[in-house]
């Protein structure tokens, strides 16, 4: 069983930056893929970024060029660097870890982009 805890959310002005962290209670190096998702009020949860065990990354079109996902296996931590933030990035951000048929989720961290 792996527990995930997100942190780093908060209130930021448009154009600002935040770095989200997702700390795992167990090893993340064995996970097939790690992803960040977000859910805005009244909308479905959407995938923001993913990174495979081999380091291959993918991003939603809406965040390409602005967000960067990374992982530190030694610290069992997943990161999401978010730059040039826009009001439409406002959402609760969740990290997820996936291994075969198992999935693990954090409780989410709120990101609010507003002036």
One Martini backbone bead per residue (centre of mass of N, CA, C, O) as a GRO file, in nm:
protein
  115
    1UNK     BB    1   0.095   0.037   0.024
    2UNK     BB    2   0.034   0.371  -0.099
    3UNK     BB    3   0.098   0.698   0.008
    4UNK     BB    4  -0.029   1.027  -0.081
    5UNK     BB    5   0.116   1.370  -0.057
    6UNK     BB    6   0.022   1.685  -0.110
    7UNK     BB    7   0.193   1.998  -0.205
    8UNK     BB    8   0.207   2.368  -0.280
    9UNK     BB    9  -0.033   2.510  -0.271
   10UNK     BB   10  -0.230   2.813  -0.374
   11UNK     BB   11  -0.196   3.158  -0.409
   12UNK     BB   12  -0.182   3.313  -0.738
   13UNK     BB   13  -0.082   3.503  -0.982
   14UNK     BB   14  -0.084   3.582  -1.282
   15UNK     BB   15   0.226   3.440  -1.402
   16UNK     BB   16   0.297   3.254  -1.196
   17UNK     BB   17   0.439   3.020  -0.950
   18UNK     BB   18   0.450   2.659  -0.887
   19UNK     BB   19   0.526   2.377  -0.660
   20UNK     BB   20   0.450   2.051  -0.662
   21UNK     BB   21   0.404   1.783  -0.427
   22UNK     BB   22   0.457   1.411  -0.398
   23UNK     BB   23   0.448   1.206  -0.128
   24UNK     BB   24   0.570   0.885  -0.058
   25UNK     BB   25   0.565   0.598   0.152
   26UNK     BB   26   0.685   0.463  -0.095
   27UNK     BB   27   0.796   0.335  -0.370
   28UNK     BB   28   0.818   0.481  -0.711
   29UNK     BB   29   1.009   0.314  -0.904
   30UNK     BB   30   0.783   0.080  -0.968
   31UNK     BB   31   0.611   0.258  -1.114
   32UNK     BB   32   0.481   0.297  -1.422
   33UNK     BB   33   0.305   0.560  -1.337
   34UNK     BB   34   0.288   0.917  -1.308
   35UNK     BB   35   0.035   1.163  -1.206
   36UNK     BB   36  -0.140   1.459  -1.292
   37UNK     BB   37  -0.433   1.611  -1.168
   38UNK     BB   38  -0.751   1.791  -1.227
   39UNK     BB   39  -1.023   1.984  -1.052
   40UNK     BB   40  -1.281   2.171  -1.133
   41UNK     BB   41  -1.552   2.329  -1.086
   42UNK     BB   42  -1.786   2.136  -1.263
   43UNK     BB   43  -1.558   1.931  -1.345
   44UNK     BB   44  -1.363   1.710  -1.473
   45UNK     BB   45  -1.116   1.509  -1.444
   46UNK     BB   46  -0.775   1.582  -1.545
   47UNK     BB   47  -0.500   1.536  -1.723
   48UNK     BB   48  -0.176   1.690  -1.709
   49UNK     BB   49   0.058   1.474  -1.620
   50UNK     BB   50   0.327   1.239  -1.715
   51UNK     BB   51   0.540   0.959  -1.585
   52UNK     BB   52   0.754   0.720  -1.636
   53UNK     BB   53   0.984   0.495  -1.539
   54UNK     BB   54   1.167   0.601  -1.796
   55UNK     BB   55   1.085   0.930  -1.828
   56UNK     BB   56   0.834   0.969  -1.984
   57UNK     BB   57   0.649   1.242  -2.112
   58UNK     BB   58   0.323   1.405  -2.060
   59UNK     BB   59   0.074   1.648  -2.191
   60UNK     BB   60  -0.142   1.873  -2.184
   61UNK     BB   61  -0.211   2.117  -2.402
   62UNK     BB   62  -0.273   2.345  -2.180
   63UNK     BB   63   0.049   2.298  -2.047
   64UNK     BB   64   0.239   2.324  -2.260
   65UNK     BB   65   0.539   2.497  -2.167
   66UNK     BB   66   0.460   2.537  -1.838
   67UNK     BB   67   0.485   2.242  -1.748
   68UNK     BB   68   0.668   2.018  -1.509
   69UNK     BB   69   0.758   1.688  -1.478
   70UNK     BB   70   0.886   1.502  -1.189
   71UNK     BB   71   1.131   1.271  -1.036
   72UNK     BB   72   1.236   1.132  -0.705
   73UNK     BB   73   1.331   0.831  -0.605
   74UNK     BB   74   1.496   0.887  -0.345
   75UNK     BB   75   1.233   1.065  -0.227
   76UNK     BB   76   0.954   0.978  -0.323
   77UNK     BB   77   0.896   1.218  -0.550
   78UNK     BB   78   0.662   1.433  -0.698
   79UNK     BB   79   0.645   1.684  -0.959
   80UNK     BB   80   0.509   2.032  -1.029
   81UNK     BB   81   0.591   2.271  -1.252
   82UNK     BB   82   0.440   2.603  -1.252
   83UNK     BB   83   0.400   2.826  -1.515
   84UNK     BB   84   0.223   3.074  -1.628
   85UNK     BB   85  -0.030   3.124  -1.479
   86UNK     BB   86  -0.384   3.070  -1.492
   87UNK     BB   87  -0.708   3.087  -1.407
   88UNK     BB   88  -0.767   2.800  -1.552
   89UNK     BB   89  -0.576   2.645  -1.329
   90UNK     BB   90  -0.791   2.628  -1.137
   91UNK     BB   91  -0.761   2.372  -0.879
   92UNK     BB   92  -0.749   2.045  -0.793
   93UNK     BB   93  -0.458   1.861  -0.715
   94UNK     BB   94  -0.351   1.533  -0.825
   95UNK     BB   95  -0.198   1.235  -0.742
   96UNK     BB   96  -0.080   0.941  -0.928
   97UNK     BB   97  -0.039   0.580  -0.897
   98UNK     BB   98   0.075   0.310  -1.123
   99UNK     BB   99   0.021  -0.061  -1.094
  100UNK     BB  100  -0.114  -0.211  -1.303
  101UNK     BB  101  -0.425  -0.245  -1.128
  102UNK     BB  102  -0.311  -0.024  -0.950
  103UNK     BB  103  -0.417   0.262  -0.744
  104UNK     BB  104  -0.304   0.589  -0.633
  105UNK     BB  105  -0.408   0.860  -0.405
  106UNK     BB  106  -0.449   1.171  -0.326
  107UNK     BB  107  -0.615   1.454  -0.166
  108UNK     BB  108  -0.507   1.720  -0.250
  109UNK     BB  109  -0.446   2.056  -0.399
  110UNK     BB  110  -0.488   2.393  -0.396
  111UNK     BB  111  -0.530   2.604  -0.689
  112UNK     BB  112  -0.505   2.967  -0.717
  113UNK     BB  113  -0.576   3.199  -0.986
  114UNK     BB  114  -0.540   3.541  -0.880
  115UNK     BB  115  -0.583   3.905  -0.840
   0.00000   0.00000   0.00000
